[in-house]
Amino acid sequence: MLKQKSFIKNTLIIGFALGLTACANTDGLEANIASLSNKVDNLSSEVTALTEQQQASNKEIKAATAAAEQAATDAQKANERIDNVVASYKK
């Protein structure tokens, strides 16, 4: 019987201590969660900014590609005209 009372007493003390510890850590846990939430928000903003930059870069790449293709076509036409002019002098 004495052992049961001692066991119950020790169990209550440990339970009470754990309860206080859990309550004491709640503020720290909330601070950590707030910090992590801020980090997630910052990362989300950075991802959005990088996505916008990537889309702008893709538009610039498409425009540069189209300009290069047009320049190649124009150069080919100019070479054909020059070849026709040279061929007309040989005749």
Secondary structure, 3 states (H helix, E strand, C coil): CHHHHHHHHHHHHHHHHHHHHHHHHHHHHHHHHHHHHHHHHHHHHHHHHHHHHHHHHHHHHHHHHHHHHHHHHHHHHHHHHHHHHHHHHHC
